[in-house]
Amino acid sequence: PHQSDQVVFYHLINAVFDYCSTFGLNQSDMKTALSISQKSSLLAACLFTVIAPAAGYLSIGLAPVVIVGGSALIGLICWYVTYLKNPVEPRIILPLFILTVAALQVHIIEEYLMGFAPAMSRLFYIHWSEKSFMMVFAL
């Protein structure tokens, strides 16, 4: 990784930590306080949103991590303001979750068949074989 990439990544990680640290601090603004289970889920999600992109950055560089890490941060925010505060019955959300996972698998197959891993390797100058792509994204 280049020095400028490291500075950008450092600021990105600090922004994520700052955002995650604000969760739950203004509980007077919330209709109900988060339970211990919800707080532990939030902590785990925040940690994953920081640690997974950091590990990816160290192994594949900044550009692909911005895509995945940015999506993770957006997903975390959406989950926090919707489902975490107002959980939905599992019988309602489970079919949507399964459909989303199935759609992701179809998308990963499409990327594999269209040569996404080699194209990313050429575009961002990273060594990314199809095998390593499948190990990271399909599993």
Backbone bond lengths (Angstrom), bond angles and torsions (degrees), N, CA, C in turn:
res aa  C-N    CA-C-N  psi(-1)  N-CA   C-N-CA  omega(-1)  CA-C   N-CA-C  phi
1 P - - - 1.455 - - 1.526 110.93 -
2 H 1.306 115.37 144.20 1.448 121.88 179.60 1.524 110.14 -80.67
3 Q 1.338 116.91 159.99 1.463 122.74 -179.77 1.524 111.08 -59.50
4 S 1.344 117.66 -42.77 1.468 120.52 -179.57 1.526 110.94 -65.44
5 D 1.343 116.92 -35.94 1.463 120.60 176.12 1.524 110.29 -63.08
6 Q 1.325 116.79 -39.88 1.458 120.72 -178.97 1.526 111.13 -66.03
7 V 1.318 117.59 -37.69 1.464 121.01 178.53 1.526 109.79 -66.68
8 V 1.321 117.28 -45.41 1.467 121.16 178.28 1.521 110.10 -61.34
9 F 1.334 116.50 -44.84 1.461 120.61 -179.67 1.525 110.72 -63.61
10 Y 1.331 117.58 -40.86 1.461 122.02 178.31 1.530 110.13 -58.71
11 H 1.331 117.01 -45.97 1.467 120.88 179.92 1.526 111.12 -67.37
12 L 1.323 116.74 -36.24 1.464 120.62 177.34 1.521 110.89 -63.63
13 I 1.332 117.11 -46.18 1.467 121.27 179.57 1.531 110.10 -62.75
14 N 1.320 117.81 -43.47 1.465 120.51 178.38 1.522 111.38 -61.68
15 A 1.323 117.03 -39.82 1.469 120.23 178.85 1.526 110.60 -64.23
16 V 1.340 116.99 -41.21 1.468 120.38 178.59 1.520 109.88 -64.09
17 F 1.334 117.58 -45.96 1.462 120.31 178.84 1.529 110.96 -61.33
18 D 1.326 117.27 -42.89 1.459 120.42 178.73 1.522 110.82 -61.30
19 Y 1.329 116.22 -43.70 1.460 119.74 -179.31 1.525 110.44 -65.84
20 C 1.333 116.75 -45.89 1.461 120.24 -178.40 1.524 111.58 -65.85
21 S 1.326 117.10 -33.88 1.459 119.37 -178.91 1.528 111.91 -69.53
22 T 1.324 117.90 -18.78 1.462 119.84 179.03 1.527 112.16 -82.44
23 F 1.338 117.53 -15.05 1.464 119.93 -179.79 1.522 109.98 -61.66
24 G 1.301 116.41 127.29 1.454 120.93 174.10 1.521 114.29 84.72
25 L 1.325 119.61 -9.67 1.456 120.01 -178.21 1.522 111.82 -73.55
26 N 1.323 117.55 -31.21 1.461 121.41 179.10 1.517 109.58 -101.86
27 Q 1.320 116.57 57.70 1.457 119.17 -176.28 1.521 111.76 -68.84
28 S 1.337 118.18 -18.25 1.461 119.23 176.76 1.521 110.53 -66.68
29 D 1.348 116.35 -25.33 1.458 120.54 177.92 1.523 111.71 -79.18
30 M 1.325 116.24 -18.73 1.464 120.17 -178.17 1.523 109.42 -85.81
31 K 1.310 116.64 150.41 1.454 120.55 178.82 1.523 110.34 -67.94
32 T 1.318 117.48 -39.26 1.457 122.12 176.15 1.517 108.58 -136.45
33 A 1.322 114.86 147.42 1.466 119.45 177.94 1.525 108.76 -73.14
34 L 1.317 115.53 153.08 1.460 120.21 177.76 1.520 109.86 -73.15
35 S 1.327 115.92 142.08 1.460 120.88 176.80 1.530 109.39 -76.75
36 I 1.309 116.02 170.37 1.472 120.77 177.64 1.528 109.70 -59.85
37 S 1.312 117.44 -42.15 1.469 121.91 179.24 1.527 110.74 -62.11
38 Q 1.333 116.71 -43.38 1.463 120.44 179.10 1.525 111.11 -66.22
39 K 1.333 116.95 -39.98 1.464 120.42 178.51 1.527 111.21 -64.79
40 S 1.340 116.80 -40.80 1.467 118.70 179.04 1.530 110.65 -68.54
41 S 1.315 117.93 -36.68 1.471 120.80 175.58 1.522 110.56 -64.15
42 L 1.320 116.62 -41.03 1.459 121.36 178.46 1.521 111.16 -64.11
43 L 1.324 116.46 -42.81 1.463 120.11 178.29 1.520 110.63 -62.26
44 A 1.340 116.90 -45.40 1.466 120.52 178.90 1.525 111.33 -61.41
45 A 1.325 117.32 -42.29 1.470 120.98 179.67 1.526 111.06 -65.75
46 C 1.331 117.29 -41.53 1.472 120.46 178.11 1.523 110.77 -63.80
47 L 1.330 116.49 -44.22 1.465 119.84 178.89 1.521 110.98 -61.35
48 F 1.331 116.92 -44.65 1.466 120.32 179.63 1.522 110.56 -63.06
49 T 1.344 116.90 -39.81 1.460 121.54 -178.96 1.525 111.83 -64.69
50 V 1.313 117.07 -23.66 1.465 121.10 178.12 1.535 111.13 -95.78
51 I 1.327 117.08 -47.12 1.469 120.97 -172.93 1.528 112.51 -70.36
52 A 1.319 118.14 -43.78 1.469 120.24 -178.29 1.536 111.90 -61.65
53 P 1.337 119.54 -48.83 1.467 117.92 176.38 1.536 113.00 -64.21
54 A 1.332 117.36 -34.84 1.467 119.46 178.28 1.524 110.56 -63.29
55 A 1.328 116.52 -43.83 1.461 119.98 177.77 1.524 110.69 -64.80
56 G 1.320 116.61 -40.26 1.460 120.36 177.33 1.514 111.98 -63.71
57 Y 1.314 116.08 -39.95 1.465 120.57 178.91 1.527 110.54 -60.51
58 L 1.313 116.09 -43.36 1.459 120.16 -178.60 1.521 112.25 -65.96
59 S 1.334 116.97 -28.74 1.469 118.88 -177.11 1.529 113.93 -99.61
60 I 1.344 119.22 -29.59 1.467 118.58 -176.52 1.518 114.53 -127.41
61 G 1.317 119.32 -5.76 1.458 120.49 176.95 1.518 113.71 101.31
62 L 1.320 115.42 -179.80 1.461 121.85 -170.82 1.527 114.38 -77.90
63 A 1.310 117.88 -44.95 1.477 119.95 -170.74 1.533 113.91 -56.82
64 P 1.333 120.04 -52.79 1.469 118.31 179.10 1.522 112.93 -65.69
65 V 1.335 116.24 -30.39 1.457 120.14 -178.59 1.522 111.78 -69.30
66 V 1.331 116.92 -33.07 1.459 119.86 178.23 1.530 109.82 -61.18
67 I 1.320 116.22 -39.87 1.466 120.48 179.65 1.523 110.47 -65.45
68 V 1.322 116.74 -51.97 1.466 121.14 -176.74 1.531 110.73 -72.33
69 G 1.339 116.87 -46.05 1.464 120.19 -179.81 1.517 112.41 -65.86
70 G 1.329 116.71 -38.50 1.463 120.09 176.78 1.517 111.47 -63.73
71 S 1.321 116.10 -41.61 1.466 120.14 176.96 1.523 111.02 -64.15
72 A 1.324 116.24 -39.68 1.469 120.20 178.79 1.524 110.72 -62.97
73 L 1.321 116.68 -42.06 1.466 120.36 179.68 1.520 111.15 -65.65
74 I 1.317 117.13 -42.92 1.472 120.30 177.48 1.530 110.21 -63.11
75 G 1.324 116.45 -42.89 1.472 120.47 177.64 1.518 111.80 -61.96
76 L 1.333 116.78 -41.26 1.461 121.12 178.97 1.527 110.61 -61.77
77 I 1.310 116.25 -44.54 1.468 120.34 179.96 1.527 110.56 -63.79
78 C 1.326 116.36 -46.06 1.475 119.90 179.72 1.522 111.22 -62.32
79 W 1.328 116.79 -42.36 1.469 121.14 178.65 1.520 110.28 -63.23
80 Y 1.326 117.08 -41.65 1.460 121.11 -178.21 1.526 111.91 -63.65
81 V 1.323 116.85 -46.18 1.469 119.11 -175.17 1.523 113.35 -80.84
82 T 1.320 117.11 -10.73 1.471 118.60 179.77 1.528 111.21 -115.87
83 Y 1.304 117.51 -82.47 1.456 122.74 -168.82 1.519 113.47 -68.11
84 L 1.328 118.90 -40.64 1.464 120.20 -177.25 1.518 111.19 -61.17
85 K 1.312 116.93 -42.12 1.463 120.77 -178.55 1.528 112.48 -77.85
86 N 1.309 116.85 -30.38 1.469 122.89 -178.33 1.517 110.12 -132.98
87 P 1.332 118.47 75.88 1.469 119.53 -178.26 1.536 111.81 -59.03
88 V 1.317 114.34 143.77 1.461 121.65 179.44 1.525 107.85 -101.76
89 E 1.307 116.02 151.86 1.471 120.82 177.66 1.522 110.11 -55.10
90 P 1.336 118.46 136.46 1.470 120.87 179.63 1.530 113.33 -55.49
91 R 1.313 118.32 -34.42 1.476 119.85 -178.88 1.528 111.71 -66.47
92 I 1.332 116.83 -20.52 1.463 121.00 178.29 1.524 110.64 -89.17
93 I 1.335 116.98 -44.71 1.459 120.47 -172.86 1.527 112.48 -83.57
94 L 1.323 118.94 -28.93 1.464 121.31 -176.15 1.527 113.66 -59.52
95 P 1.323 120.05 -45.72 1.476 118.31 177.10 1.533 113.08 -60.73
96 L 1.337 117.54 -37.39 1.464 120.53 177.28 1.526 111.04 -66.72
97 F 1.319 116.49 -38.85 1.459 120.67 178.05 1.524 110.70 -64.28
98 I 1.322 117.12 -45.89 1.466 121.08 179.72 1.526 110.52 -63.01
99 L 1.311 117.16 -41.29 1.470 121.14 176.81 1.531 111.13 -62.02
100 T 1.321 117.15 -40.33 1.466 121.22 178.76 1.525 110.98 -65.22
101 V 1.322 117.55 -43.75 1.465 121.09 178.23 1.526 110.25 -63.57
102 A 1.323 117.61 -41.61 1.469 120.88 177.98 1.528 110.76 -62.86
103 A 1.325 116.93 -42.13 1.468 120.27 178.51 1.531 111.04 -64.57
104 L 1.320 117.28 -37.01 1.459 120.56 176.63 1.525 110.73 -63.75
105 Q 1.323 117.32 -41.35 1.458 120.31 179.08 1.529 111.14 -64.29
106 V 1.321 117.09 -40.28 1.468 120.75 176.34 1.530 109.64 -62.32
107 H 1.307 117.03 -41.04 1.468 121.74 178.90 1.534 110.58 -63.68
108 I 1.322 117.23 -42.59 1.466 120.55 179.46 1.530 110.68 -65.35
109 I 1.313 117.50 -39.44 1.472 120.63 176.10 1.520 110.06 -62.40
110 E 1.325 116.48 -42.76 1.469 120.91 177.87 1.530 110.98 -60.53
111 E 1.332 117.00 -43.49 1.465 120.02 178.04 1.530 110.77 -63.45
112 Y 1.318 117.06 -40.71 1.470 121.20 179.25 1.534 110.82 -63.33
113 L 1.327 115.99 -47.06 1.469 120.02 -177.48 1.531 112.71 -68.49
114 M 1.308 117.42 -28.15 1.461 121.41 -179.15 1.533 112.98 -91.62
115 G 1.323 117.49 2.53 1.463 120.63 176.43 1.519 114.16 75.35
116 F 1.307 116.44 38.95 1.463 120.83 -178.20 1.526 112.13 -63.69
117 A 1.330 118.32 -43.96 1.469 121.09 -177.13 1.528 112.27 -60.43
118 P 1.330 119.10 -49.66 1.464 118.15 177.47 1.539 112.82 -63.29
119 A 1.318 116.94 -35.42 1.465 120.02 178.79 1.530 110.52 -65.53
120 M 1.326 117.22 -42.44 1.467 120.81 176.72 1.520 110.79 -63.43
121 S 1.327 116.22 -38.97 1.467 120.37 178.69 1.527 110.73 -60.54
122 R 1.316 116.23 -45.21 1.473 120.13 179.91 1.528 111.58 -69.44
123 L 1.313 116.57 -39.45 1.461 120.88 -175.92 1.525 112.61 -68.49
124 F 1.336 117.04 -41.95 1.462 120.78 -174.55 1.527 113.82 -111.38
125 Y 1.328 116.98 10.40 1.464 122.16 177.48 1.531 112.31 54.25
126 I 1.322 115.51 49.30 1.461 120.61 176.38 1.517 108.26 -122.08
127 H 1.325 116.05 149.75 1.461 119.55 176.73 1.526 107.66 -85.97
128 W 1.317 115.12 110.23 1.454 119.84 -177.10 1.516 107.83 -141.95
129 S 1.306 116.01 99.39 1.464 119.64 179.47 1.530 108.96 -78.62
130 E 1.324 115.16 164.95 1.470 118.47 176.95 1.517 110.69 -63.64
131 K 1.339 115.62 -35.10 1.469 119.49 178.85 1.528 110.81 -63.35
132 S 1.338 117.19 -47.28 1.469 119.24 -179.86 1.531 110.88 -66.45
133 F 1.325 117.40 -35.68 1.465 120.84 175.83 1.525 110.44 -59.21
134 M 1.329 116.12 -47.97 1.467 120.18 -179.70 1.533 111.61 -64.98
135 M 1.316 116.96 -37.59 1.478 119.81 178.66 1.523 111.19 -64.51
136 V 1.305 116.90 -38.90 1.466 120.21 -177.21 1.530 111.33 -77.34
137 F 1.314 117.57 -47.49 1.453 119.91 -170.38 1.520 115.44 -96.26
138 A 1.304 118.54 -32.50 1.464 119.43 -176.15 1.523 113.08 -84.71
139 L 1.317 116.34 -22.33 1.462 118.32 179.38 1.486 108.36 -95.79
